[in-house]
Amino acid sequence: MSEKTAFRLILAMSVVVFAAVIVLNQKLLPRPEPVPPFAFILPKLNAVLNGACSILLLISFYFIRKGQIVVHKTLNLLSFALSAVFLISYVTFHWLVPETRFPEGNPLRPVYLSVLVSHIILASVVLPLVLISFHRGLRMQVEKHKQIVRWAFPIWLYVTVTGVVVYLMISPYYNF
């Protein structure tokens, strides 16, 4: 596959995922009634998946610094798989369960909104960066891989860590 074809495929996949998240967050699809009981465990699952990804990314960084490429690749593929499961779980939860809002009178609301907005913006940016870095890494284009990972790694790590922070801040206000 040429670089141009890979880039187009990555861009298309990123746009489709971004559009799916927007459609589901805009409640354009009918919500089943009643909410299936499994839906209420999804936020905790999402936090666990994000936390696990954070740890795996840090361990992966350690191993690449030690020159252990196979371990690095394995951990990153596992992180990517967990992130994919997270995305499915996230979309499912936001489709099935009514939105929970952080209380307006809470003095931590500006902090929560700052973390949430930065998390959402960077989550939308990180997917194509991660896919490009995977493409380059798996093709052993080491220098090109390093160039994109300089951006992808800290953003991906930030998104996974702030995903846990957002969950910890909003979870006391869930109505279930």
C-alpha positions in Angstrom: 0.0 0.0 0.0 1.4 3.4 -1.0 1.8 6.2 1.6 -0.9 8.2 -0.3 -3.4 5.3 -0.1 -2.6 4.7 3.5 -3.1 8.3 4.4 -6.4 8.5 2.5 -7.6 5.3 4.3 -6.5 6.7 7.7 -8.2 10.0 7.0 -11.4 8.2 5.9 -11.5 6.0 9.0 -10.9 9.0 11.2 -13.7 11.0 9.6 -16.1 8.0 9.9 -15.3 7.5 13.6 -15.6 11.3 14.3 -18.9 11.4 12.4 -20.3 8.4 14.3 -19.4 10.0 17.7 -21.1 13.3 16.6 -24.3 11.5 15.4 -24.6 9.5 18.6 -23.9 12.5 20.8 -26.5 14.5 19.0 -29.1 11.8 19.8 -30.0 11.5 16.1 -30.7 7.7 16.6 -33.6 6.5 18.6 -32.7 5.4 22.1 -34.1 2.0 23.2 -36.4 2.0 26.2 -35.8 0.9 28.8 -32.0 1.4 29.0 -30.4 -2.1 29.0 -28.8 -2.8 32.5 -25.4 -3.5 31.0 -25.2 0.2 29.9 -24.7 1.4 33.5 -21.3 -0.4 33.9 -19.9 1.1 30.7 -18.5 4.3 32.2 -16.5 2.4 34.8 -15.4 0.0 32.1 -14.3 3.0 30.0 -12.3 4.4 32.9 -10.6 1.1 33.4 -9.8 0.8 29.7 -8.4 4.4 29.6 -6.4 3.7 32.8 -5.0 0.5 31.4 -4.1 2.3 28.1 -2.2 5.0 30.1 -0.2 2.4 31.9 0.5 0.4 28.7 1.6 3.5 26.9 4.1 4.4 29.7 5.4 0.9 29.8 5.7 0.9 26.0 7.7 4.1 26.2 10.0 2.5 28.7 10.7 -0.5 26.5 11.4 1.5 23.4 13.9 3.5 25.4 15.6 0.2 26.2 15.6 -0.8 22.5 13.1 -3.6 23.0 11.1 -3.0 19.8 9.0 -6.2 19.9 7.7 -5.5 23.4 7.1 -1.9 22.4 5.0 -3.0 19.4 3.1 -5.6 21.3 2.2 -3.1 24.1 1.1 -0.5 21.5 -1.0 -2.9 19.7 -2.6 -3.9 22.9 -3.2 -0.2 23.8 -4.8 0.3 20.4 -7.1 -2.7 20.9 -8.1 -1.5 24.3 -8.8 2.0 22.8 -10.9 0.4 20.1 -13.0 -1.4 22.8 -13.2 1.8 24.7 -14.5 3.6 21.6 -17.2 1.0 21.1 -18.2 1.1 24.7 -18.2 4.9 24.8 -20.4 5.2 21.7 -22.7 2.5 23.1 -23.1 4.3 26.5 -23.8 7.7 24.9 -26.3 6.2 22.6 -28.2 4.3 25.3 -28.0 6.5 28.4 -29.3 10.1 28.8 -26.5 12.7 29.3 -25.3 13.5 32.8 -24.3 17.1 33.3 -21.9 18.4 35.9 -23.8 20.6 38.3 -23.8 24.3 37.5 -23.4 25.4 41.1 -20.3 23.2 41.7 -17.2 25.3 42.1 -15.2 22.6 40.3 -17.3 23.0 37.1 -14.8 25.3 35.3 -12.0 22.7 36.0 -14.3 19.9 34.9 -15.2 21.7 31.7 -11.6 22.6 30.9 -10.5 19.0 31.3 -13.5 17.7 29.3 -13.1 20.2 26.4 -9.4 19.6 26.1 -10.0 15.8 26.3 -12.7 15.9 23.6 -10.6 18.1 21.2 -7.5 16.1 21.6 -9.4 12.8 21.4 -10.7 13.9 18.0 -7.1 14.7 16.8 -5.3 11.7 18.2 -6.9 8.9 16.1 -5.3 9.9 12.8 -2.0 10.6 14.5 -2.0 7.1 16.1 -3.0 5.4 12.9 -0.2 7.2 11.0 2.3 6.3 13.7 1.2 2.7 13.6 1.4 2.6 9.8 4.9 4.0 9.9 6.1 1.9 12.8 4.8 -1.4 11.4 6.5 -0.6 8.1 9.7 0.1 10.1 9.9 3.7 8.8 11.6 4.5 12.1 12.5 8.2 11.4 9.0 9.0 10.0 7.5 7.0 12.9 9.5 9.1 15.5 8.4 12.4 13.9 4.7 11.6 14.3 5.1 9.9 17.7 6.5 13.1 19.1 2.9 14.4 18.8 0.9 11.2 19.0 2.3 9.7 22.2 1.8 12.7 24.5 -1.7 13.5 23.1 -2.8 9.8 23.3 -1.4 9.6 26.9 -3.2 12.9 27.8 -6.5 11.7 26.4 -6.3 8.4 28.3 -5.4 10.0 31.6 -8.0 12.8 31.3 -10.6 10.1 30.3 -10.1 8.7 33.8 -10.2 12.2 35.4 -13.4 13.1 33.6 -15.0 9.8 34.8 -13.9 10.4 38.4 -15.3 13.9 38.3 -18.7 13.1 36.7 -19.4 9.7 38.2 -20.9 11.0 41.5 -23.6 12.7 39.4 -24.8 9.7 37.5 -28.5 9.0 38.1 -28.0 5.2 38.3 
